[in-house]
Amino acid sequence: MSCLYLQLYVPPNLAKKEEGPTTEQEKLRILDISIILLRHSKPKAMTPKLLLISLLLFSGTLLAQKKAAIKAYNSALQYYQSRDYETAAPLFEQAIQESPDFYYAHRSLISCYEQMGQLDKAVPAYLAALKLAPDDFDLHFNLAQTYIQLEEWAAAKKELEQSLDISPTDRKALQSLEQIERYLAPKEEQVIQEERSSPSDRAYNAALALYRKGEYLQARSQLQAFSGQVSQADFYYLWALCDQQLGERVAAIEQYEAALALDDRHFNSNYNLGILYYNDENYEAAQALLETAYQRQPKKKDLAKHLALSYYLGNNVEKAEPFLAKLAPKLQSAELYYYWSKTLMQLGRKKESEKALATAKKLDKSGELQLDIQNDLAEYGQLASEHRKNGNYQKAIEVLEEAIAKHSEEAALHFNLGLNYLEVGNSLKAQKEFAKTVELAPSHAKAYSALGDIHYQAEKYSQAAAYFKACIEAGMQDAYSYYQLGSSLYKLNRFQESAKSFEQAIAKNPKEKQFYFALGLSYLRQKKNDLSIQNFEKALALDPYFIDAQYHICVNYIETNRFLDAIADAEKIIEKDPKFAKAYLTLAHSHKRLGNLAKADKYRKKAIRLDPSLR
């Protein structure tokens, strides 16, 4: 498989349900659904009952076949229903031999081969079925997906083109075809350039060979091991792909940026990094990258679409409108018409906006966009946002509660309601709304973070740690999340784990003094005094008046019997803050251990006068 794009394979589209069969061709499509489901679902998804119902619908068609063919077919069906595909397949073949035009036998045989993973046998079975039904969209589309699995790209492309001749606006077929075309792009746009022979090129070629085998970790290790000079962007681009395949998204971004540092017009790096930023809702950064990619390949429909939407979602409607005006009619996309209508509305072109919206609704036969719901939610969201900006949180709560009454399954509404409950101090109701948010959207990282904050404030540290961990696993891998996880683990006396979390927070933001302070405390509790002192000193380097950090350096000195060092640092604290009682207590303890009892008593009394709780 090429390393060019990460999502070349697109799962096949299931056959669409019809309102009610009125022609023989429509009846065939309904039965096709039952057969197709076997390919695209787990085995239990196709029950014997479903197959039997489908067959009863077409008993007249079956009776047109030879009795011997029907007998073989029925026998095969029994084995098929019990998942014994190896026994069923030869019987379906027998039925076809008896009646070569036995359409259902062809479809059932295809399903058997697919279930057994015998794709090389499935292909001729598809071709035989297509001779009987050359205008069957699903046969062409599913055969294309089989060719993709076999890496027969030209054949897959041909089948997708034929499926689009039958259904020109099918979204999944369009997307799958575009990805294949991208893979088969001219060689100068690809990573594959084996003719190179410099040391870095040899490392690159070796890594590429491993990548093609799916050995992503080994491929990356090959690149990491190279210590010479790298002069081509493809080296870092391949590295970025390895990182993405291994789920290390932040590392991938760094490598894409390294590729662009060598070649700021590198198409694939601009495109892939632009999509990453687009998915992060960092539309401004996405625009710059996608614009550069678009200059190189303006005919890429998916690229043009993402660029147009990044303009719109980034509030640059003037740039978005021309793109959407061109793409929406060309692709006949309900989604693009919808965003075009919103863009036109913001530009004050109301009549054109209404016309575009009407077209979007007409094209949205599958209901995927739920345009009416989105419009309704947008109105509620805008109104609630206005109240929130004005500090009228109770009004915002009323608006959101009304919206939830109509759209109770929208996670975003529950999350925003939770935020407003926090503003009015109702943490119990906020917790309920955040919990509902993650129930509806299990990957909603911000809701997990909010739940972690609530439980931490309630001193329920075990639950807080679990929520912060879930937040990180859901993709919110920022410094604050790691710090909060570390703080929760620290409260649970899990100091080794807390130290690891604080280290990750520092890696994300090395300029935050509190992170070093927290790491210093974790090491202190583990009796790793030298490491503890190092991190308190780093906190002090960021803020020389961070008295708590300097005090805990004193604590480390006392624990390791370095009393003179403790006295020296305590005196530094007093110079900065003469009223810091614990500094005098440090002096008292240190002088006592050194045998200076009079000084120790003097400093102890001074500490107690400043803070009676130290008595």
C-alpha positions as CSV (number, residue, x, y, z in Angstrom):
1,M,0.0,0.0,0.0
2,S,1.4,3.4,-0.9
3,C,2.5,5.8,1.8
4,L,0.9,8.8,0.1
5,Y,-2.4,9.0,1.9
6,L,-3.5,7.5,5.2
7,Q,-7.1,6.6,4.3
8,L,-7.0,5.2,0.9
9,Y,-9.5,2.4,1.6
10,V,-13.1,3.6,2.1
11,P,-15.6,1.1,3.5
12,P,-18.2,0.2,0.9
13,N,-21.5,1.9,0.9
14,L,-24.5,-0.2,1.8
15,A,-27.4,-0.4,-0.6
16,K,-30.1,2.2,0.0
17,K,-33.5,1.2,1.0
18,E,-36.4,1.9,-1.4
19,E,-39.8,3.2,-0.4
20,G,-41.5,0.2,-1.9
21,P,-40.8,-2.1,-4.8
22,T,-42.8,-1.2,-7.9
23,T,-40.6,-2.8,-10.6
24,E,-38.7,-6.0,-11.0
25,Q,-35.4,-4.1,-10.9
26,E,-36.4,-2.4,-7.7
27,K,-37.3,-5.8,-6.2
28,L,-33.9,-7.1,-7.2
29,R,-32.3,-4.2,-5.3
30,I,-34.2,-5.0,-2.1
31,L,-33.0,-8.6,-2.2
32,D,-29.5,-7.3,-3.0
33,I,-29.6,-5.4,0.3
34,S,-30.0,-8.7,2.3
35,I,-27.1,-10.3,0.4
36,I,-24.9,-7.1,0.6
37,L,-25.4,-6.9,4.4
38,L,-23.6,-10.2,4.8
39,R,-20.5,-8.6,3.3
40,H,-20.5,-5.5,5.4
41,S,-21.7,-6.7,8.7
42,K,-20.6,-9.1,11.4
43,P,-22.0,-12.6,10.6
44,K,-24.8,-12.2,13.1
45,A,-26.2,-9.2,11.3
46,M,-27.8,-11.4,8.6
47,T,-30.3,-13.7,10.2
48,P,-31.9,-16.6,8.5
49,K,-35.2,-14.9,9.0
50,L,-34.0,-11.9,6.9
51,L,-32.9,-14.1,4.1
52,L,-36.1,-16.1,4.1
53,I,-38.2,-13.0,4.1
54,S,-36.2,-11.7,1.1
55,L,-36.7,-14.9,-0.7
56,L,-40.4,-15.0,-0.1
57,L,-40.7,-11.6,-1.6
58,F,-39.4,-13.0,-4.8
59,S,-40.8,-16.5,-4.9
60,G,-42.1,-15.9,-8.4
61,T,-38.7,-15.1,-9.7
62,L,-37.2,-18.1,-8.0
63,L,-39.7,-20.5,-9.5
64,A,-38.6,-19.3,-13.0
65,Q,-35.3,-21.2,-12.3
66,K,-34.8,-24.9,-13.0
67,K,-36.0,-27.2,-10.2
68,A,-32.5,-28.6,-9.8
69,A,-31.0,-25.1,-9.4
70,I,-33.6,-24.2,-6.8
71,K,-32.9,-27.5,-4.9
72,A,-29.2,-26.8,-4.9
73,Y,-29.8,-23.2,-3.9
74,N,-32.1,-24.1,-1.0
75,S,-29.5,-26.6,0.3
76,A,-26.8,-24.0,0.1
77,L,-29.0,-21.6,1.9
78,Q,-29.3,-23.9,4.9
79,Y,-25.5,-24.1,5.2
80,Y,-25.2,-20.3,4.6
81,Q,-27.6,-19.6,7.5
82,S,-25.4,-21.7,9.8
83,R,-22.3,-19.8,8.6
84,D,-20.9,-22.9,6.9
85,Y,-19.7,-21.0,3.9
86,E,-17.3,-23.6,2.7
87,T,-20.1,-26.1,2.2
88,A,-22.6,-23.5,0.9
89,A,-20.3,-22.1,-1.8
90,P,-20.1,-25.3,-4.0
91,L,-23.9,-25.6,-3.8
92,F,-24.4,-22.1,-5.0
93,E,-22.0,-22.8,-7.8
94,Q,-24.1,-25.9,-8.7
95,A,-27.2,-23.7,-8.8
96,I,-25.5,-21.4,-11.2
97,Q,-24.4,-24.3,-13.4
98,E,-28.0,-25.4,-13.6
99,S,-29.3,-21.9,-14.2
100,P,-26.6,-19.4,-15.3
101,D,-29.1,-16.5,-15.0
102,F,-29.9,-17.3,-11.4
103,Y,-29.2,-13.8,-10.1
104,Y,-29.6,-14.6,-6.4
105,A,-27.3,-17.5,-6.5
106,H,-24.6,-15.3,-8.0
107,R,-25.1,-12.7,-5.2
108,S,-25.0,-15.4,-2.5
109,L,-21.9,-16.9,-4.0
110,I,-20.2,-13.5,-3.9
111,S,-21.1,-13.2,-0.2
112,C,-19.7,-16.6,0.6
113,Y,-16.3,-15.8,-1.0
114,E,-16.2,-12.5,0.8
115,Q,-17.0,-14.1,4.2
116,M,-14.2,-16.6,3.6
117,G,-11.8,-13.9,2.5
118,Q,-11.4,-15.5,-0.9
119,L,-11.3,-12.2,-2.8
120,D,-9.6,-13.7,-5.9
121,K,-12.7,-15.9,-6.3
122,A,-15.1,-13.1,-5.4
123,V,-13.9,-11.0,-8.4
124,P,-15.1,-13.4,-11.2
125,A,-18.3,-13.9,-9.2
126,Y,-18.9,-10.2,-9.3
127,L,-18.2,-10.0,-13.0
128,A,-20.6,-12.9,-13.7
129,A,-23.3,-11.1,-11.7
130,L,-22.7,-7.9,-13.5
131,K,-23.4,-9.6,-16.8
132,L,-26.9,-10.2,-15.5
133,A,-27.3,-6.7,-13.9
134,P,-24.9,-4.3,-15.6
135,D,-26.7,-1.2,-14.1
136,D,-26.4,-2.4,-10.5
137,F,-24.7,0.4,-8.6
138,D,-23.9,-1.7,-5.6
139,L,-22.3,-4.5,-7.6
140,H,-19.9,-2.0,-9.2
141,F,-19.2,-0.2,-6.0
142,N,-18.5,-3.3,-3.9
143,L,-16.4,-4.8,-6.6
144,A,-14.3,-1.6,-6.6
145,Q,-13.8,-2.1,-2.8
146,T,-12.6,-5.7,-3.4
147,Y,-10.2,-4.4,-6.1
148,I,-8.9,-1.9,-3.5
149,Q,-8.2,-4.6,-1.0
150,L,-6.3,-6.5,-3.8
151,E,-4.5,-3.2,-4.6
152,E,-5.7,-3.4,-8.2
153,W,-6.1,0.4,-8.5
154,A,-6.9,0.8,-12.2
155,A,-9.7,-1.8,-12.0
156,A,-11.1,-0.2,-8.8
157,K,-11.1,3.2,-10.5
158,K,-12.9,1.8,-13.5
159,E,-15.7,0.2,-11.4
160,L,-16.1,3.4,-9.3
161,E,-16.5,5.4,-12.5
162,Q,-19.1,2.9,-13.7
163,S,-21.0,3.2,-10.4
164,L,-21.0,7.0,-10.7
165,D,-22.4,6.7,-14.2
166,I,-25.3,5.0,-12.5
167,S,-25.5,7.3,-9.5
168,P,-23.5,10.5,-10.2
169,T,-23.9,12.1,-6.8
170,D,-23.1,9.2,-4.5
171,R,-20.9,10.7,-1.8
172,K,-18.9,7.5,-0.9
173,A,-18.2,6.6,-4.5
174,L,-17.0,10.1,-5.2
175,Q,-14.8,10.1,-2.2
176,S,-13.4,6.6,-2.9
177,L,-12.6,7.5,-6.6
178,E,-10.9,10.8,-5.6
179,Q,-8.6,9.0,-3.1
180,I,-7.6,6.4,-5.8
181,E,-6.9,9.3,-8.2
182,R,-4.8,10.9,-5.6
183,Y,-2.9,7.7,-5.1
184,L,-2.3,7.4,-8.9
185,A,-1.2,11.0,-9.1
186,P,1.9,12.0,-11.3
187,K,5.2,10.7,-9.9
188,E,6.5,14.2,-9.0
189,E,3.7,14.5,-6.4
190,Q,4.5,11.1,-4.8
191,V,7.0,10.1,-2.2
192,I,8.1,7.1,-4.3
193,Q,11.5,8.1,-5.8
194,E,13.7,5.1,-5.5
195,E,16.3,6.4,-8.0
196,R,17.8,8.6,-5.3
197,S,21.1,7.4,-3.9
198,S,22.5,9.8,-1.3
199,P,23.0,8.5,2.3
200,S,19.7,10.1,3.4
201,D,17.9,8.8,0.3
202,R,19.1,5.2,1.1
203,A,17.7,5.6,4.6
204,Y,14.6,7.0,3.2
205,N,14.2,4.1,0.7
206,A,14.7,1.5,3.3
207,A,12.1,3.2,5.5
208,L,9.7,3.4,2.6
209,A,10.0,-0.3,2.0
210,L,9.1,-1.0,5.6
211,Y,6.2,1.5,5.5
212,R,4.7,-0.3,2.5
213,K,4.7,-3.5,4.5
214,G,2.8,-1.8,7.3
215,E,5.9,-1.9,9.6
216,Y,5.5,1.7,10.7
217,L,7.5,1.6,13.9
218,Q,10.5,0.0,12.1
219,A,10.2,2.5,9.3
220,R,10.3,5.4,11.7
221,S,13.3,3.8,13.6
222,Q,15.1,3.6,10.2
223,L,14.6,7.4,9.7
224,Q,15.4,8.3,13.3
225,A,18.7,6.3,13.1
226,F,20.0,8.5,10.3
227,S,22.3,11.1,11.6
228,G,23.5,12.8,8.5
229,Q,22.3,15.8,6.6
230,V,18.8,15.6,5.1
231,S,18.1,17.7,2.1
232,Q,14.7,16.4,0.8
233,A,11.3,17.1,2.3
234,D,10.0,13.6,1.5
235,F,12.3,12.3,4.3
236,Y,10.4,14.1,6.9
237,Y,7.1,13.7,5.2
238,L,7.5,9.9,5.4
239,W,8.4,10.2,9.0
240,A,5.3,12.2,9.7
241,L,3.2,9.5,8.0
242,C,4.8,6.9,10.3
243,D,4.0,9.0,13.3
244,Q,0.3,9.4,12.3
245,Q,0.0,5.6,11.6
246,L,1.3,5.1,15.2
247,G,-1.2,7.5,16.6
248,E,1.5,10.1,17.6
249,R,-0.2,13.1,16.2
250,V,1.9,15.9,17.8
251,A,5.1,14.2,16.6
252,A,3.6,14.0,13.1
253,I,3.0,17.7,13.1
254,E,6.6,18.4,14.0
255,Q,7.8,16.3,11.1
256,Y,5.4,17.9,8.6
257,E,6.8,21.3,9.7
258,A,10.3,19.9,9.2
259,A,9.4,18.9,5.7
260,L,8.0,22.3,5.0
261,A,11.1,24.0,6.3
262,L,13.0,22.3,3.5
263,D,10.3,22.8,0.9
264,D,7.4,25.2,1.8
265,R,5.5,24.2,-1.3
266,H,5.7,20.4,-0.7
267,F,2.2,19.4,-1.7
268,N,1.5,16.4,0.5
269,S,2.9,18.1,3.7
270,N,0.8,21.2,3.1
271,Y,-2.3,19.1,2.4
272,N,-2.0,16.6,5.2
273,L,-0.9,19.2,7.8
274,G,-3.7,21.5,6.6
275,I,-6.3,18.7,7.2
276,L,-4.9,18.1,10.7
277,Y,-5.3,21.8,11.6
278,Y,-8.7,21.8,9.9
279,N,-9.8,18.9,12.1
280,D,-8.4,20.8,15.1
281,E,-10.7,23.7,14.1
282,N,-7.5,25.8,13.7
283,Y,-8.9,27.2,10.5
284,E,-6.5,30.1,10.0
285,A,-3.5,27.8,10.0
286,A,-5.3,25.3,7.8
287,Q,-6.1,28.0,5.2
288,A,-2.5,29.0,4.7
289,L,-1.4,25.3,4.2
290,L,-4.4,24.4,2.0
291,E,-4.0,27.5,-0.1
292,T,-0.4,26.4,-0.9
293,A,-1.5,22.9,-1.8
294,Y,-4.4,24.2,-3.9
295,Q,-1.9,26.3,-6.0
296,R,-0.2,23.0,-6.9
297,Q,-3.3,20.9,-7.6
298,P,-6.4,23.1,-8.0
299,K,-8.4,20.2,-9.5
300,K,-8.4,18.2,-6.3
301,K,-12.1,18.3,-5.2
302,D,-11.5,17.2,-1.6
303,L,-8.8,19.8,-1.3
304,A,-11.0,22.6,-2.7
305,K,-13.8,21.5,-0.4
306,H,-11.7,21.7,2.8
307,L,-10.2,25.0,1.7
308,A,-13.7,26.5,1.1
309,L,-15.0,25.2,4.5
310,S,-11.8,26.4,6.3
311,Y,-12.6,29.9,4.9
312,Y,-16.2,29.7,6.0
313,L,-15.6,28.2,9.5
314,G,-12.7,30.7,10.0
315,N,-15.2,33.5,9.4
316,N,-13.7,34.5,6.0
317,V,-16.9,34.4,4.1
318,E,-15.7,36.6,1.3
319,K,-13.1,34.0,0.3
320,A,-15.4,31.1,1.0
321,E,-18.3,32.1,-1.2
322,P,-16.6,31.8,-4.6
323,F,-15.3,28.4,-3.8
324,L,-18.7,27.2,-2.5
325,A,-20.5,28.7,-5.5
326,K,-18.3,26.7,-7.8
327,L,-18.1,23.4,-5.9
328,A,-21.7,23.0,-4.6
329,P,-23.3,22.7,-8.1
330,K,-20.4,20.7,-9.5
331,L,-20.5,18.1,-6.8
332,Q,-24.2,18.3,-6.1
333,S,-23.4,18.2,-2.4
334,A,-26.1,19.0,0.1
335,E,-23.4,19.9,2.7
336,L,-21.7,22.4,0.4
337,Y,-25.0,24.0,-0.7
338,Y,-25.9,24.3,3.0
339,Y,-22.7,26.2,3.8
340,W,-23.0,28.2,0.7
341,S,-26.5,29.3,1.9
342,K,-25.1,30.4,5.2
343,T,-22.2,32.2,3.5
344,L,-24.7,34.1,1.3
345,M,-26.8,35.0,4.2
346,Q,-23.8,36.5,6.0
347,L,-23.0,38.5,2.9
348,G,-26.6,39.9,2.9
349,R,-27.7,38.0,-0.2
350,K,-30.8,36.6,1.3
351,K,-32.7,35.4,-1.8
352,E,-29.7,33.6,-3.1
353,S,-29.2,32.1,0.3
354,E,-32.8,30.8,0.4
355,K,-32.4,29.3,-3.0
356,A,-29.2,27.5,-2.0
357,L,-30.7,26.2,1.2
358,A,-33.7,24.8,-0.7
359,T,-31.3,23.0,-3.0
360,A,-29.5,21.6,0.0
361,K,-32.7,20.3,1.5
362,K,-33.7,18.7,-1.8
363,L,-30.3,16.9,-2.2
364,D,-30.3,15.8,1.5
365,K,-32.3,12.7,0.8
366,S,-30.4,10.6,3.3
367,G,-30.9,13.1,6.1
368,E,-27.2,13.1,7.0
369,L,-27.0,16.8,7.4
370,Q,-30.2,17.3,9.4
371,L,-30.4,20.8,8.1
372,D,-33.5,21.8,9.9
373,I,-32.0,20.7,13.3
374,Q,-28.8,22.5,12.6
375,N,-30.5,25.7,11.7
376,D,-32.6,25.5,14.9
377,L,-29.5,24.7,17.0
378,A,-27.6,27.6,15.4
379,E,-30.3,30.0,16.5
380,Y,-30.4,28.7,20.0
381,G,-26.6,28.7,20.2
382,Q,-26.3,32.2,19.0
383,L,-28.9,33.5,21.5
384,A,-27.4,31.6,24.4
385,S,-23.9,32.9,23.5
386,E,-25.2,36.5,23.5
387,H,-26.6,36.1,27.0
388,R,-23.4,34.5,28.2
389,K,-21.3,37.3,26.8
390,N,-23.5,39.8,28.6
391,G,-23.1,37.9,31.9
392,N,-26.7,36.9,31.9
393,Y,-26.1,33.2,32.6
394,Q,-29.5,32.4,33.8
395,K,-31.1,33.6,30.5
396,A,-28.5,31.5,28.7
397,I,-29.5,28.5,30.8
398,E,-33.2,29.0,29.9
399,V,-32.4,29.2,26.2
400,L,-30.3,26.0,26.3
401,E,-32.9,24.1,28.4
402,E,-35.5,25.0,25.8
403,A,-33.2,23.8,23.0
404,I,-32.6,20.5,24.9
405,A,-36.3,20.0,25.3
406,K,-36.5,19.8,21.5
407,H,-33.1,18.3,20.7
408,S,-32.2,16.2,23.8
409,E,-29.6,14.1,22.0
410,E,-27.3,17.0,21.0
411,A,-24.1,16.7,23.2
412,A,-23.0,20.3,22.5
413,L,-26.2,21.7,24.1
414,H,-25.6,19.7,27.3
415,F,-22.0,20.8,27.4
416,N,-22.8,24.5,27.0
417,L,-25.6,24.2,29.6
418,G,-23.0,22.7,32.0
419,L,-20.7,25.6,31.5
420,N,-23.4,28.1,32.3
421,Y,-24.4,26.1,35.4
422,L,-20.8,26.4,36.6
423,E,-21.0,30.2,36.1
424,V,-23.9,30.4,38.5
425,G,-22.3,28.1,41.0
426,N,-24.5,25.1,40.5
427,S,-21.8,22.4,40.2
428,L,-24.3,19.5,40.8
429,K,-26.4,20.4,37.7
430,A,-23.2,21.2,35.8
431,Q,-21.9,17.7,36.6
432,K,-25.1,16.1,35.4
433,E,-24.9,18.0,32.1
434,F,-21.3,17.1,31.5
435,A,-22.0,13.4,32.3
436,K,-24.8,13.5,29.7
437,T,-22.4,15.1,27.2
438,V,-20.0,12.2,27.4
439,E,-22.8,9.7,27.4
440,L,-23.9,11.1,24.0
441,A,-20.4,11.9,22.8
442,P,-17.9,9.5,24.4
443,S,-14.9,11.3,22.8
444,H,-15.9,14.8,24.1
445,A,-12.6,15.6,25.8
446,K,-13.7,19.0,27.2
447,A,-16.6,17.4,29.1
448,Y,-14.2,14.9,30.7
449,S,-12.0,17.8,31.7
450,A,-14.9,19.7,33.3
451,L,-16.0,16.6,35.2
452,G,-12.4,16.2,36.4
453,D,-12.3,19.8,37.7
454,I,-15.6,19.4,39.5
455,H,-14.5,16.2,41.3
456,Y,-11.1,17.7,42.1
457,Q,-12.8,20.7,43.8
458,A,-15.0,18.2,45.7
459,E,-11.8,16.4,46.8
460,K,-12.9,13.2,45.0
461,Y,-9.4,12.7,43.7
462,S,-9.9,9.1,42.4
463,Q,-12.8,10.1,40.2
464,A,-11.0,13.3,39.1
465,A,-7.9,11.3,38.0
466,A,-10.1,8.9,36.0
467,Y,-11.8,11.9,34.2
468,F,-8.6,13.7,33.5
469,K,-7.1,10.4,32.1
470,A,-10.2,10.0,29.9
471,C,-9.8,13.6,28.7
472,I,-6.3,12.9,27.6
473,E,-7.3,9.6,25.9
474,A,-10.0,11.5,24.1
475,G,-7.4,13.7,22.5
476,M,-7.1,16.8,24.8
477,Q,-3.4,16.3,25.4
478,D,-2.5,19.8,26.6
479,A,-0.3,20.8,29.5
480,Y,-3.3,21.7,31.7
481,S,-4.8,18.2,31.4
482,Y,-1.5,16.4,32.3
483,Y,-1.0,18.9,35.2
484,Q,-4.5,18.2,36.6
485,L,-4.1,14.5,36.2
486,G,-0.8,14.7,38.1
487,S,-2.4,16.8,40.8
488,S,-5.1,14.3,41.3
489,L,-2.6,11.4,41.5
490,Y,-0.5,13.4,43.9
491,K,-3.5,13.8,46.2
492,L,-3.9,10.0,46.1
493,N,-0.3,9.6,47.2
494,R,0.6,8.0,43.8
495,F,3.7,10.0,43.6
496,Q,5.6,8.1,40.9
497,E,2.6,8.4,38.5
498,S,2.0,12.0,39.4
499,A,5.7,12.8,38.6
500,K,5.2,11.3,35.1
501,S,2.2,13.4,34.5
502,F,3.9,16.6,35.6
503,E,6.9,15.7,33.3
504,Q,4.4,15.5,30.4
505,A,2.9,18.8,31.4
506,I,6.4,20.4,31.3
507,A,7.1,18.9,27.9
508,K,3.9,20.6,26.6
509,N,4.7,23.9,28.4
510,P,8.3,24.3,29.8
511,K,7.7,27.9,30.9
512,E,5.1,27.3,33.7
513,K,6.7,27.5,37.1
514,Q,3.9,25.6,38.8
515,F,4.6,22.5,36.8
516,Y,8.2,22.3,38.1
517,F,7.0,23.1,41.6
518,A,4.5,20.2,41.4
519,L,7.2,17.8,40.0
520,G,9.5,18.9,42.8
521,L,6.9,18.0,45.4
522,S,6.4,14.6,43.8
523,Y,10.1,13.8,43.9
524,L,10.3,15.1,47.5
525,R,7.6,12.6,48.5
526,Q,9.5,9.9,46.8
527,K,12.7,10.9,48.7
528,K,14.4,11.7,45.4
529,N,15.8,14.9,47.0
530,D,18.3,15.8,44.3
531,L,15.7,15.7,41.5
532,S,13.3,17.6,43.8
533,I,15.8,20.4,44.4
534,Q,16.5,20.6,40.6
535,N,12.9,21.2,39.8
536,F,12.3,23.7,42.6
537,E,15.4,25.6,41.3
538,K,13.9,25.6,37.8
539,A,10.7,27.1,39.2
540,L,12.8,29.8,40.9
541,A,14.6,30.5,37.7
542,L,11.3,31.3,36.1
543,D,10.2,33.4,39.2
544,P,12.9,34.4,41.7
545,Y,10.2,35.4,44.2
546,F,8.5,32.0,44.1
547,I,8.9,31.7,47.9
548,D,7.2,28.3,48.2
549,A,9.7,26.7,45.8
550,Q,12.7,28.1,47.8
551,Y,11.1,26.9,51.1
552,H,10.8,23.4,49.7
553,I,14.4,23.4,48.8
554,C,15.0,24.1,52.5
555,V,12.8,21.1,53.3
556,N,15.0,18.9,51.0
557,Y,18.2,20.1,52.7
558,I,16.8,19.3,56.2
559,E,15.7,15.9,55.0
560,T,19.3,15.2,53.8
561,N,20.9,16.8,56.9
562,R,22.3,19.7,54.9
563,F,21.6,22.2,57.6
564,L,24.0,24.9,56.6
565,D,22.5,24.9,53.1
566,A,19.0,25.1,54.7
567,I,20.0,28.1,56.8
568,A,21.5,29.9,53.7
569,D,18.3,29.4,51.7
570,A,16.0,30.3,54.6
571,E,17.9,33.6,55.0
572,K,17.4,34.3,51.2
573,I,13.7,33.8,51.8
574,I,13.7,36.3,54.7
575,E,15.4,38.8,52.5
576,K,12.6,38.5,50.0
577,D,9.7,38.2,52.5
578,P,10.6,39.0,56.2
579,K,7.1,37.8,57.3
580,F,7.4,34.2,55.8
581,A,7.0,32.3,59.1
582,K,8.2,28.9,57.8
583,A,11.6,30.4,56.9
584,Y,12.2,31.1,60.6
585,L,11.0,27.7,61.6
586,T,13.5,26.2,59.1
587,L,16.2,28.3,60.8
588,A,15.1,27.1,64.2
589,H,15.1,23.4,63.2
590,S,18.5,23.7,61.5
591,H,20.2,25.5,64.4
592,K,18.8,23.0,66.8
593,R,20.3,20.1,64.9
594,L,23.6,22.0,64.8
595,G,23.5,22.5,68.6
596,N,22.8,26.2,68.5
597,L,19.9,26.0,71.0
598,A,19.6,29.7,71.8
599,K,19.4,30.7,68.2
600,A,16.9,27.8,67.6
601,D,14.6,29.0,70.4
602,K,14.8,32.6,69.1
603,Y,13.8,31.7,65.6
604,R,11.1,29.3,66.8
605,K,9.4,32.1,68.8
606,K,9.7,34.4,65.8
607,A,7.9,31.9,63.6
608,I,5.1,31.4,66.1
609,R,4.6,35.1,66.4
610,L,4.2,35.4,62.7
611,D,2.0,32.3,62.4
612,P,0.5,30.9,65.6
613,S,-0.6,27.7,63.8
614,L,3.1,26.7,63.8
615,R,3.0,26.4,67.6
